[in-house]
Amino acid sequence: MPLITIAILNYNSDEYTVKCVESIIEHTKFPASDYDIIVLDNGSREFNRGRFEAYGKNVKTIRLEQNRGFGGGNNYAVKNAESKYLFFLNNDTVLVNDVLTELYNFMEGHPECVICGAQQYNENLRKVRSYTFFPHLFHRVYRIGMLKIFYEWRYKTGKVDFASPFAADVLSGTDLFIRRDFFRSLGGFDEGYFLYHEEEDLAMQAKKQGKKLFIVPDAKLIHFLSKSSPDKLYVYKEDAISLIHYYQKYRNGFYQIILKSLLMTKFLQRFIKNRIKSWFYSKYKVKADIYFHLWKWGLNGFSAEESLRYLNKNSKEQI
């Protein structure tokens, strides 16, 4: 039985997934029998299993005809896993060092921690956001800069330099090293989130149980940032729908009304701003059209039927 099961979702980005798998094999000092890599193709147009199966028995592949989203795809990937730990890793990452050993050793020595993650870097090896905070209405919608001035540690998440492991509210969903027993106790990822805010939900569940989340700076990986994301319109829709779902789950009706009002105001303001810019620069017309569509979509109640979770190349039925 392996110690760690690694789940990697692939969506129309095989080249990045191959590099991710190769970096795990290159840097991991555990024997191959101590970890499994599961590559789950989440409804890509094409998928070549042979590219991954050539790496050995501990690299397995699963092909789904329909895109089940981040949570649904990962739940499916690890549904039969019996390892002590699960490691959910974005395919647009490569390990810089022996991340698995660093995270495993940390978890073994800190029973109060249920989820930990690595320090992330961009392609130029500059630190980027590895952790964040629980959603707050104004900052989550508008990202108000004033909060970053007064609460540097909390909000300047990509710039603060830590030399040793530290507790954080929420870890980036790019890499999540989780105790399997904790994950199973939650029933896996809440599939009400299709693409975003799954990490905030996990963190809230951990907080309710009095558990902690940590960043382990000695574990390092490069994140190439959203190489398999869909177009911007659907990104914004999924972000809004998932954020609304989070507030429906953890906040009362008053907060939900305020959130939707803020989202509508944001869409309208950005439509106006980009429409004015489009008078001088044609490239802003596309952005203006996107925000106008989002504003009308919000007026119609933020319908999930117009989002990615309802779109599929073979079927219009809900996934």
N, C-alpha and C positions, 0 to 999 in steps of 0.2 A: 504494500500500500504506500503510495507516495506521500511525502510530507506536505507538498504544495501542489495545488492545481492552478495553472495559469490560464485564464480565459482571454482570448483576443478576438474582437469582432472585426470582420473584414467587410467593407462595403465599397465596391468599385475602386479599390486601391491596393491591388495585390503587391505591387512593388514595395510599398511601405511595410506591408505585413511581412513580407519575406525578410526585409532588413531587420525588423523587430525580432523575429524568431531567431535569426542568425546572431543577433547581439546577445540574446539570452543564452544561447548555447555557448557562445564565445566566452562570456564573462562569468557564468555560473560554475562554482567549484563543487557544488553538490554532485554526487553521482547521478547519472541520468535516471536511475531507478527511483530517485527521491523526489522527482518533480515530473508532472505531466504538462504539456502545452496543448490546449484545445483551441484550434482556429475555427471559429464559426463564421461562415459566410452568410451575411444577413440580407439575402435576396439580391445579390449583385447581378449585373447583366451577364457576366461570364465569371467562371471560377475554375482554376486549374488545381485540383486536389494534389496531383502528382508533385507539384513544386514543393509541397510541405511534407508529404509522406516520405519523401526521399531523405528527410533528416533523421529518421529513425522511429522506433516503436513508441517513444514517449511524445511524439508529435502527432496528434489526431486531428481529423477534420470533420466538420459537420456542415451540410449545405441546407439552408432554408430557402424555400421558393419565395416566401414573402418576408419583407422587412418587419421584424418584431420590435424594433427600437432598441435602445441601449439596455433597459432593464429586462425586457422580454428575451432578447437575444442572449444576454449573460445568464439569465435564469435557466434557459434551455441548455446552455453550454455546460453548466455545472450541476445539472439536476441529479446526476448519478455519482457525483464526486464524493469520495469518502476521506479525502485528505484532511489534515488538521487545519490547514490554512488555504484560503482562496486568494488569488491575486488577479484582480481585474485590471487589465493593462490596455491602453489605447494602442491601436496598430501604428499610429504615426509617432512612435517613440522608438528610441534605441537606448539600451543600457550603456552607461559609461564605465561602470565598475560592477562588482558582484552584488547587485542590488538585492537579490534573493537572500543571500547569507546575512547581509546587514539587517534587513527587515525581519527575517526569521529570528535572529539572535536577540534583537530588541524585544520582540513579542514574547519570547521565551522568558525574558528577564523582567517583564512588566505585565503581570496578570490583570492590572486595572485597565490596560489598553486593549480595545477591541478592533481598532482600525489604525493602521499607520501608513505612511507614504514617503516617497523619496523627495529630495530636492530636485526641482526641475530647472533645466537650462534651455535656452533657445539654440538655434543653429550656430550662433556666434559664441556659444558658451557663456552667455550672460544669464544671470538668474532671472527666472520668471515666476509667476504666481504658482505656488504649490499649496496654498491654503487660503481660506476665505472665512466668512462669518455668516451667521444666520441672517436670513433676509430681513431687512428693515424697509418700511414702505418707501420713504423718499430716497434713501441711498440706493436701494435695489433698482428703483425705476430710473432715477436721474443720475446716480453716482455723484452726489454733491461733493465738490472738491474741498469745501470747508471742513468736512469731517476728517479728511486726510491730514489736514494741518494740525488739528487738535488731538487726534488719536492716531499717531504715526504707526505704532506697532500694529494696531488693529486693521488699518485700512491701506497702508503702503505695503501690501502683501508681497510685492515682487522685489522690494529694495532693502528690507531689513535683513541684516546678516546674522545668522545664528550659527554658532560653532558646535552646539550640542543639541540633542533632541528636545523638542518643546511641544507643549500641548496647544492645540488650535481648536477653534469652534468647529470648522468644516474643512475637510481635505478636498483638494481638487479631484474630480472624478477621473482624471487621466490615469492615475494608478492608485488602486485601493487594495491594500493587503489586509485581509479580514479573517478573523477566527470563524471557521465554518459553523461551529455550534451557535455563535451569535447570529450569523447570517440566516441560518435555518430557523432560528427562533422567531425571526421577523417574517418568515415565509418568503425570503428572498427580496429582490427589488420590488417595490410597488409599481406595477405596470400601468398605473394611472399616469405615470410620467413616461413619455415616449422617448424624449431625447435630452431633456435638461432637468436639473434640480434633484436628481436622484441622490446626489451626495449630501445635499442639505437634509433630505428626508432620513437617510441613514444616521447622520449626525444627531438629529433630533431624537431618534429612537435610542441612540446610545446615551444621550444626555438624560433621558427619562429613566434609564436604568442605572444612572450614576457612573457610567463608564467614560473613558477618555479616548481621545484621538491625538496622535502625535505625528509630527514630521521628524524624520531621521535624516539629518543633513549629510551623514557619511554615505548614504545611498544616493546615487546620482544618475539622472537620466536626461536625455535630450528629447524635447517635445517639439515636433515640427509644426504643430498647431493647425488643427481642423482640415486635414488633407482629404477627408472623406465626407465633409459636411455638404448638405444640399444647398440650393441657392438661398439668397438672403431672405426672400419673402417667407419661405417655409421655416427658416431659422427663427425669425422673429415671431412667427405664429406659435411654433412649438415652445419657445421660451415663455411666451405669455400664457399659453394654456397650462403649462407645467407649473408656473408660478401661481396661477389661480388655484390649481389643484392643491398646492402646498398650503395656501391660505385657507382653503375650504377644510383642510384636514386639521390644521393647528390653530386657526384664528376664528373669531366669531364673525357674524355677518357684517358688522360695522367695518371691520378691517377689509373685508372682501369688497365692499362697496367703494371704499377709498382707493383700494388698489386698482380696480377697474377704471375709476375716474382718472387716476394718475396716468394709467396706460393710454387712455383716450386722449388726454391732454398732451402727452408726449408725442403720440402719433401725429396729432394735428399741428403742433408746433414745428415738428421736423418736416412735415409736408410743406408748410408755409416757408420755412427757411430754405429748403432745397428748391422750391418752386421759384423763389426770388433769385437764387444763385443760377438757376437754369436759364434765366434771361441773358446771362452773360457767358455761362459755360454750359454747353450742351450735355456734358457728362452727368450733371446733377438732375437731369430730367428723369432718368431711371429711378433714382432714389426718391424723387418727389412722387412718382407714380406708385412706388412700393408703399410709402407712408400713407398716401391717400387711400390705397386699397386696404391697408391695415386699419385706418380710421373707420372706413365703411364697415369692415368686418367686425370691429368692436361695437359699432352701432347696432349690428345684428346679433349681438350677444356672444361674441368670441366663439362661434360655433366650431367644435372639434371636427365636424364633418368636412371642413375645408382644410384640414391639416394633413401632415404626412401620414399619420396613423390610419388615415382612410384611403390613402393613395397606394396603388400597387399596379405594376405593369400588366398583371394578368387578371386583376379583379378589382372592382370598386367596393367590395364588401369590407367591413371593418376587420382589421387584422387582430 
